[in-house]
């Protein structure tokens, strides 16, 4: 069988693709994340953006944003403290914090809020709940960080 000769342009193209692929893979490994996701498992660091895009629920997430609206507390047991948070990438979600299991947060509109909890998609953009410890000790649970203090 006769061997085909590769054209120089094809060889250059293949080498360029290999080099770009290598660079992209190594660049992502060496970049250090910052913010609340820096200590989060990689799956949680981008989980919220992916869950919103796919309209998925039951996803543990960790992120931060600015409080844009304070909602009235839900006083029916279990009681919840509620607010709307605009994420750094523009999407707004609801935070539902169980104050029967965790301390109430003295948050104010316009302030920053970091959070870890379970995301549930809805037609209004989604809600993060489970921002507290697991009273049965089976799950890691979540938290809110506000003004340098953690609420769980």
Buried (B, 14 or more C-beta within 10 A) or exposed (E): EEEEEEEEEEEEEEEEEEEEEEEEEEEEEEEEEEEBBEEBEEEBBBBBBEBBEEEBEEBBBBBBBBBEEEEEEBEEEEBBBBBBBBBEEEBBBBBBBBBEBBBEBEBEEEEBBBBBBBBBBEEEBBBBBBBBBEEEEEEEBBBBBBEEEEBB
